[in-house]
Amino acid sequence: MTQTIFVNLPVADLARSKAFYEAIGFENDPRYTNDVAAAVFLSEAIYVMLLTHDFWKTFTSKAIPDAKASAQLMLAISREDRGAVDAMVEAAAAAGGTPDCNPRQDHGFMYGRSFEDPDGHIWEPSWMDPAVLEKGPQAHAEAQDG
């Protein structure tokens, strides 16, 4: 059985957030989408639940942090190559996100960038050379040194 992760994010404007995620490659799942939540997925194992603030508050009494002012998490996601990393960040910028909110990472064998969604949630698309990845930690250290 494939295990699925559902990342739940509080959003100020559900329609805007849904449009943003669709613009960067996620697809809407209408089974879990209504006027207070939208389910968008990147694969059968990666879902993001976009929840209005009022709906979010039905799950927890904790305050919703202002993700534009503070970072609570960074969501890293692998991409198939460097071009796909760039394409996702460029799509995010075109859809109203903030590109490169963190420093770019380019170590030759590993490449990553970042963006914020309209609510300030940070995503980090990245690519790692499969040959280096398969060889394990020692190869990572050698690739970084060399």
N, C-alpha and C positions, 0 to 999 in steps of 0.2 A: 504494500500500500504506500502510495506517495503521501508523505506528510506535507501539509500545507501551512504556510505562515500567513496570518492575517494581521498586517500592521494597521493599527487603528490611529488615525490622526484627527484631531479636532480642527475644523476649518470654519472660517468666518463667513464665507460665501460658497455654498455647496455647488451651485451651477458653475461658478468661476473655477473652482478647484477641479470639478469633474472635467471641464473643458481643457484645463491645463494638463491633467494626467493623460487624457486621450491624445493631446497634441504631442506628448513625448513618447507615445508608443503603448500605453496601457489601453486595454479594452474594457468597456463597461459590461458588467454582468447584471442584467435587468432583474434577475431573481432576488438580488439583495439590494436593489436600488429603489428609493422612494423619495419623499419630500424632506426627510431628515437624515438620510444616509445614502451613500453611493459606494458600490463595490466596483473597483477597477482591478484588472489583473494584467500581469506581464507574462505569466506562464501559469500552468495548472497548479503550481506550488507557491506562487507569489501573488498575494492579494493585498490591496490597500483599501481599507475601509475609511472613507471620508465621512466624518460625523459632524453635524452641526453642533455648535457649542451647547445648545439646550439638550440635545440628545446625548452628547458626551457626558453631561452632568448626571445623567441617570445611571451611569456605570461607576462613578467615583465621586467622592466629596472633595477630592483634592482640587486645588485651583488649576486652571489651565494657564500654563506659563506663556508669556509672550515670546514666541520662537524667533521673532525679529530682534529681540533684546538679549536673549540668553539661549544657550545651546544645551539641550537635554540629551540629544542623541544625534548621531549621524548614520544614515542608512546607506551602507555600501552595497553596490550591485555590480556583478561582473558583466562585462560586455565582450563580444566575440573578437574585437580588434580595436586598435587605436582610433580608427575612423569612426567606429560605433560609439566610442566614448565621446569624441568631439561632436558627433551628430546629436547625441542625446542632450549635451550641454547647449548646443546651438538651438535645438528645438525648445528647450526650456526657456532660453532667453527670448526667443520669438513669441512664446506663449505667455510672457509676463513674469517669468522667474528671474532670479538674479544669478548670472553665470559667475563661476570662479570665485565664490564667496570664501573659499579657503585656498591656500597656495596649490598650484599645480604640482603634481608629483611625476617626474620623468626620470627613471633610473635605467632607461634602455630596455631592460627585460620586463619592467613594470611601469605602467602609465595610468595616471588617474587625474580626474578633475572633479569639480563639485558645482552644485547649484542649489539655490533655495527655491522652494515652491512659493506661491503667492502669500502663504501664511508664515514663511520663514523656516519651514522644515528643511533640513539639509540632506541632500542626496550626494553620494560619491560614486559615480560610474568609474570603473577601472578595468584594466586589461593586464594580464600577466602572460608572458611567453609560456605556452604550454610545455615546451621542452624543459624549461627551467622549473616550472611548477611540478612536473612529474619527478624530477630528480631530488626534490626535497630541500630542507633548510640549508644544507651545506652548499648546494648549487645557488641558492638565493644569495648567500653571503659572498660567494665567489663572483657572481654576476654583478653584485653591487660594488665589489672592490675593483673589478676589472672592467 
